[in-house]
Amino acid sequence: MIPAARPEIGDEERAAVDRVMRSGMLAQGPEVAAFETEFSSIVGGMHSVAVNSGTSALHMAFLAAGVGPGDEVIVPSFSFAATANSVALAGATPVFVDIELDYFATDPSAIEAAITPRTKAIMPVHLYGHPANLVAIKAIAEKHGLLLFEDAAQAHAASVDGIPVGAWGIAGSFSFYPTKNMTSGEGGMITTPSDEVARLSRVLRNQGMERRYENEVVGFNTRMTDIHAAIGRVQLTKLAGWTAKRQENAAFLSANLEGVVTPPTAPGAVHVFHQYTIRVVDHDRDAFAEQLTQRGVGSGVYYPTPIHRLPSFRLDLDLPITEVATTQVLSLPVYPSLSQGELDQIVEAVNAVAKAGA
């Protein structure tokens, strides 16, 4: 069975963990500081603040930028729940809008239509590693005086017009969950051009302290450990090569798959293929996935239920493109360690299932 995801952990990561364990400095320390400095190099020199998860990165960024009760934040409903959870955890209200089907990204025209006097911010999601239409969305944010956040949990090293994601607005948030394009085991990173947002993010992650026992706000314990940072530092050195391999694998799949809609890349965008997500249009998607499993190919559905219909939100909204996406999307293996034989097996399985159902 070819799994849907396969974390990439090697001897270098194990050695880095052992180095930290021998040092005796396990909590947030020099490894975290070095990881932050090194990560800044892939986001155009933005401040980088390491935390314990991608969700914490989203949450701390909102709080540090002053988003809170009474505010609305426009987000897509076609995403992982953490996108909206982080808004709610900050005390604000997520306002769900529809997506563009080609790129599974927030529709700029839907954003414009959703703006109210309470709107404080917009947060597109760079889903599956493809950047949202940041040129149009940034223009909307500037036109209406709104803060622009980026949920870049799946988009390490993606860019639009040469500008990396995470560097377009007041803050970007990345995840280092084990199946992401790079991992620290668990972890997240806030990126921001703002000295004050960076400072407050560091204060909030550390019980509200910049200096020990001088708590200036009610804060959290969302620190990253040096163990996790050491893993992340090693993975960051491999990210460029892994990204190129993901793109190479995706190009092979797109050139050879039949009977499904393969993922396009928008002009000016760099897609980093956290997921290679096809659309199954002419077949029952769930049956299609089951038949792939029978042929030894794992796959995943991200996401079967839009956030606004989850029990945690349960809103009656008309988001037709989102509803279509939830019934059609299917993510195939695309990770760097796939062999050519495995890529051939994926193509053969998809084409056979598509043909059988035609």
C-alpha positions as CSV (number, residue, x, y, z in Angstrom):
1,M,0.0,0.0,0.0
2,I,1.3,3.5,-0.9
3,P,0.3,5.6,2.0
4,A,-1.4,9.0,1.5
5,A,1.4,10.7,3.5
6,R,4.8,9.6,4.6
7,P,6.8,11.9,7.0
8,E,10.4,12.4,6.1
9,I,12.6,11.8,9.1
10,G,16.3,10.9,8.7
11,D,19.5,10.4,10.7
12,E,20.2,14.2,10.7
13,E,17.0,14.9,12.6
14,R,17.7,12.1,15.1
15,A,21.2,13.5,15.6
16,A,19.8,17.0,16.2
17,V,17.4,15.7,18.8
18,D,20.3,13.8,20.5
19,R,22.4,17.0,20.5
20,V,19.7,18.9,22.3
21,M,19.1,16.1,24.8
22,R,22.8,16.0,25.7
23,S,22.9,19.8,26.1
24,G,20.3,19.8,28.9
25,M,18.6,22.8,27.4
26,L,15.2,21.3,26.4
27,A,12.7,24.2,26.7
28,Q,12.6,27.3,24.5
29,G,16.3,28.3,24.1
30,P,19.0,28.8,21.5
31,E,17.6,26.2,19.0
32,V,14.3,28.1,18.9
33,A,16.1,31.4,18.3
34,A,18.2,29.9,15.6
35,F,15.2,28.3,13.9
36,E,13.3,31.6,13.9
37,T,16.3,33.4,12.3
38,E,16.7,30.7,9.7
39,F,13.0,30.5,8.9
40,S,12.9,34.3,8.2
41,S,15.1,33.6,5.2
42,I,12.2,31.9,3.3
43,V,9.7,34.7,4.1
44,G,11.5,37.7,2.9
45,G,13.2,38.6,6.1
46,M,10.0,38.9,8.1
47,H,10.1,38.5,11.9
48,S,9.5,34.8,12.8
49,V,8.1,33.7,16.1
50,A,8.1,29.9,16.9
51,V,5.2,28.4,18.8
52,N,3.9,24.9,19.6
53,S,1.5,24.4,16.7
54,G,0.0,25.9,13.6
55,T,-3.2,26.6,15.5
56,S,-1.3,28.5,18.1
57,A,0.4,30.5,15.4
58,L,-3.0,31.6,14.0
59,H,-4.4,32.3,17.5
60,M,-1.4,34.3,18.8
61,A,-1.2,36.3,15.6
62,F,-4.8,37.4,15.9
63,L,-4.3,38.4,19.5
64,A,-1.0,40.2,18.9
65,A,-2.5,42.2,16.0
66,G,-5.5,43.3,18.2
67,V,-8.3,41.2,16.7
68,G,-10.9,40.4,19.4
69,P,-14.5,40.6,20.5
70,G,-16.8,42.5,18.2
71,D,-14.6,42.0,15.2
72,E,-15.3,39.9,12.1
73,V,-12.7,38.0,10.2
74,I,-13.5,36.8,6.6
75,V,-12.3,33.2,6.0
76,P,-13.1,30.4,3.6
77,S,-15.3,27.6,4.9
78,F,-13.3,25.1,2.7
79,S,-10.4,24.5,5.1
80,F,-9.4,22.7,8.2
81,A,-11.3,23.7,11.3
82,A,-8.3,25.5,12.9
83,T,-8.7,28.3,10.4
84,A,-12.0,29.3,12.0
85,N,-11.2,28.0,15.5
86,S,-8.4,30.5,15.8
87,V,-10.7,33.4,15.0
88,A,-13.2,32.2,17.6
89,L,-10.5,31.6,20.2
90,A,-9.4,35.3,19.8
91,G,-13.0,36.3,20.6
92,A,-13.8,37.4,17.1
93,T,-16.4,36.0,14.6
94,P,-15.4,34.0,11.5
95,V,-17.4,35.1,8.5
96,F,-17.4,32.3,5.9
97,V,-17.1,32.9,2.2
98,D,-16.9,30.8,-0.9
99,I,-13.9,29.7,-2.9
100,E,-12.6,29.6,-6.5
101,L,-12.9,25.9,-7.6
102,D,-9.8,25.8,-9.7
103,Y,-7.4,26.7,-6.9
104,F,-9.6,25.9,-3.9
105,A,-8.8,29.4,-2.6
106,T,-10.9,32.2,-1.2
107,D,-12.8,34.0,-3.9
108,P,-11.9,37.7,-3.9
109,S,-15.4,38.7,-5.1
110,A,-16.9,36.8,-2.2
111,I,-14.6,38.6,0.2
112,E,-15.8,42.0,-1.1
113,A,-19.4,41.1,-0.7
114,A,-18.9,39.9,2.9
115,I,-17.4,43.1,4.3
116,T,-19.4,44.9,7.0
117,P,-18.7,47.7,9.4
118,R,-17.5,45.0,11.9
119,T,-15.0,43.5,9.5
120,K,-11.5,43.8,11.0
121,A,-9.5,41.3,8.9
122,I,-9.3,38.9,5.9
123,M,-7.6,35.6,6.2
124,P,-7.2,33.6,2.9
125,V,-5.9,30.0,3.2
126,H,-3.2,28.7,0.8
127,L,-4.8,25.3,0.6
128,Y,-2.9,22.3,-0.5
129,G,0.2,24.5,-1.1
130,H,-1.3,26.7,-3.8
131,P,-1.3,30.4,-2.8
132,A,-4.6,32.3,-2.8
133,N,-5.0,35.3,-5.1
134,L,-3.0,37.6,-2.9
135,V,-2.7,40.4,-5.3
136,A,-6.5,40.9,-5.5
137,I,-7.0,40.1,-1.8
138,K,-4.3,42.5,-0.6
139,A,-5.9,45.2,-2.8
140,I,-9.3,44.6,-1.2
141,A,-7.7,44.8,2.3
142,E,-6.0,48.1,1.5
143,K,-9.1,49.6,-0.1
144,H,-11.2,48.9,3.0
145,G,-8.5,49.4,5.6
146,L,-8.5,45.8,6.8
147,L,-5.8,43.6,8.3
148,L,-4.6,40.8,6.0
149,F,-3.6,37.5,7.7
150,E,-2.4,34.4,5.8
151,D,-3.1,30.8,6.8
152,A,0.0,29.3,5.3
153,A,-0.1,26.1,7.3
154,Q,0.2,24.1,4.1
155,A,2.3,26.4,1.9
156,H,6.0,26.6,3.1
157,A,8.0,28.3,0.3
158,A,5.0,29.0,-1.9
159,S,4.9,32.5,-3.5
160,V,3.0,34.9,-5.8
161,D,4.9,37.1,-8.2
162,G,8.1,36.3,-6.4
163,I,6.9,37.4,-2.9
164,P,6.7,34.5,-0.5
165,V,3.5,33.6,1.3
166,G,3.6,34.8,4.9
167,A,5.0,38.1,3.8
168,W,1.9,39.8,2.3
169,G,0.0,41.1,5.3
170,I,0.2,41.8,9.0
171,A,0.9,38.1,9.8
172,G,1.3,34.7,8.3
173,S,1.0,31.4,10.2
174,F,2.7,28.1,9.3
175,S,2.4,24.6,10.7
176,F,5.1,22.0,11.2
177,Y,2.7,19.0,11.8
178,P,4.4,15.7,10.8
179,T,2.7,15.4,7.4
180,K,3.4,19.0,6.3
181,N,6.1,19.9,3.7
182,M,8.5,20.2,6.6
183,T,8.0,19.2,10.2
184,S,9.4,19.9,13.7
185,G,7.3,17.0,15.1
186,E,4.7,19.6,16.2
187,G,5.1,23.3,15.9
188,G,4.1,26.5,14.2
189,M,5.6,29.8,13.1
190,I,4.2,33.4,13.0
191,T,5.7,35.7,10.4
192,T,5.2,39.4,10.5
193,P,6.7,42.7,9.3
194,S,5.6,44.4,12.5
195,D,8.1,44.8,15.4
196,E,5.2,45.1,17.8
197,V,3.2,42.1,16.5
198,A,6.4,40.1,16.8
199,R,7.0,41.3,20.3
200,L,3.5,40.7,21.5
201,S,3.5,37.2,19.9
202,R,6.6,36.4,22.0
203,V,5.0,37.8,25.1
204,L,1.7,35.9,24.6
205,R,3.4,32.6,24.0
206,N,5.4,32.9,27.2
207,Q,2.7,33.5,29.9
208,G,2.5,37.2,29.0
209,M,6.1,37.9,29.9
210,E,8.9,39.5,27.9
211,R,11.0,39.5,31.1
212,R,10.8,36.8,33.7
213,Y,8.1,37.4,36.3
214,E,7.1,40.7,34.8
215,N,3.8,39.6,33.3
216,E,2.3,42.4,31.2
217,V,-0.7,40.6,29.8
218,V,-2.7,37.4,30.4
219,G,-0.7,35.0,28.2
220,F,-0.4,31.4,27.3
221,N,2.2,28.6,27.3
222,T,2.5,28.0,23.6
223,R,6.3,27.9,23.4
224,M,8.2,25.6,21.1
225,T,10.8,23.3,22.7
226,D,14.4,23.2,21.6
227,I,13.9,19.6,20.7
228,H,11.2,20.5,18.2
229,A,13.2,23.5,16.9
230,A,16.3,21.3,16.3
231,I,14.2,19.0,14.1
232,G,12.7,22.0,12.3
233,R,16.2,23.4,11.6
234,V,17.3,20.3,9.9
235,Q,14.1,20.0,7.9
236,L,14.4,23.6,6.7
237,T,17.7,22.8,5.0
238,K,15.9,20.0,3.0
239,L,12.8,22.0,2.1
240,A,14.0,23.4,-1.2
241,G,15.0,19.9,-2.5
242,W,11.8,18.4,-1.2
243,T,9.7,21.1,-2.8
244,A,11.3,20.6,-6.2
245,K,10.6,16.8,-5.9
246,R,7.0,17.4,-5.0
247,Q,6.7,19.7,-8.0
248,E,8.4,17.1,-10.2
249,N,6.0,14.3,-8.9
250,A,3.0,16.6,-9.5
251,A,4.1,17.3,-13.0
252,F,4.4,13.6,-13.8
253,L,0.9,12.9,-12.4
254,S,-0.6,15.8,-14.3
255,A,1.0,14.6,-17.5
256,N,-0.3,11.1,-17.2
257,L,-3.6,11.0,-15.2
258,E,-6.8,10.5,-17.2
259,G,-10.5,10.9,-16.4
260,V,-10.0,13.3,-13.5
261,V,-9.4,17.1,-13.1
262,T,-5.8,17.7,-12.2
263,P,-4.7,20.8,-10.2
264,P,-3.7,23.8,-12.2
265,T,-1.3,26.5,-11.0
266,A,-2.3,30.2,-11.4
267,P,-0.1,32.6,-13.4
268,G,2.6,34.0,-11.1
269,A,2.1,31.4,-8.4
270,V,4.5,28.8,-7.1
271,H,2.5,25.8,-6.0
272,V,4.4,23.6,-3.4
273,F,2.0,20.7,-3.5
274,H,1.5,19.9,0.1
275,Q,-1.3,17.8,-1.4
276,Y,-1.8,16.8,-5.0
277,T,-5.6,17.2,-5.1
278,I,-7.6,16.1,-8.1
279,R,-11.4,16.5,-8.6
280,V,-13.4,13.4,-9.3
281,V,-16.2,14.8,-11.4
282,D,-17.7,11.8,-13.3
283,H,-17.7,9.2,-10.6
284,D,-18.7,8.9,-6.9
285,R,-15.6,10.3,-5.2
286,D,-15.8,8.0,-2.1
287,A,-16.2,4.9,-4.2
288,F,-13.3,6.1,-6.4
289,A,-11.1,6.3,-3.3
290,E,-12.1,2.9,-2.1
291,Q,-11.2,1.4,-5.5
292,L,-7.8,3.1,-5.3
293,T,-7.3,1.5,-1.9
294,Q,-8.1,-1.9,-3.4
295,R,-5.3,-1.2,-5.9
296,G,-2.8,-0.3,-3.3
297,V,-3.0,3.5,-3.5
298,G,-3.9,5.5,-0.4
299,S,-5.6,8.9,-0.7
300,G,-7.3,11.5,1.5
301,V,-10.3,13.7,1.4
302,Y,-9.4,17.2,2.7
303,Y,-12.1,18.2,3.6
304,P,-15.4,16.3,3.5
305,T,-17.4,18.8,5.6
306,P,-17.1,22.6,5.2
307,I,-16.4,24.4,8.5
308,H,-19.7,26.2,8.6
309,R,-21.6,22.9,8.7
310,L,-19.4,21.4,11.5
311,P,-21.2,21.0,14.9
312,S,-18.9,23.6,16.4
313,F,-20.3,26.3,14.1
314,R,-23.4,25.0,12.4
315,L,-24.4,27.9,10.2
316,D,-27.0,27.9,7.4
317,L,-25.1,29.5,4.5
318,D,-25.2,29.3,0.7
319,L,-21.6,28.5,-0.4
320,P,-22.2,26.4,-3.6
321,I,-18.6,26.1,-4.8
322,T,-17.5,25.0,-1.4
323,E,-20.2,22.3,-1.4
324,V,-19.1,21.1,-4.8
325,A,-15.5,20.9,-3.7
326,T,-16.3,18.8,-0.6
327,T,-17.9,16.1,-2.9
328,Q,-15.2,16.1,-5.5
329,V,-11.7,16.6,-4.0
330,L,-9.3,13.6,-3.5
331,S,-5.7,14.0,-2.6
332,L,-3.2,11.6,-4.0
333,P,0.3,10.8,-2.7
334,V,2.9,13.4,-3.9
335,Y,5.6,13.4,-1.2
336,P,9.3,13.5,-2.1
337,S,10.1,9.9,-1.1
338,L,7.8,8.4,-3.8
339,S,9.7,6.1,-6.2
340,Q,9.1,6.1,-9.9
341,G,7.5,2.7,-9.5
342,E,5.1,4.1,-6.9
343,L,4.3,7.1,-9.2
344,D,3.6,4.6,-12.0
345,Q,1.4,2.6,-9.7
346,I,-0.6,5.7,-8.8
347,V,-1.2,6.6,-12.4
348,E,-2.2,3.1,-13.4
349,A,-4.6,2.8,-10.5
350,V,-6.3,6.2,-11.1
351,N,-6.6,5.6,-14.9
352,A,-7.9,2.1,-14.4
353,V,-10.6,3.2,-11.9
354,A,-11.5,6.2,-14.1
355,K,-11.9,4.0,-17.1
356,A,-13.8,1.3,-15.3
357,G,-16.4,3.9,-14.2
358,A,-16.7,5.7,-17.5
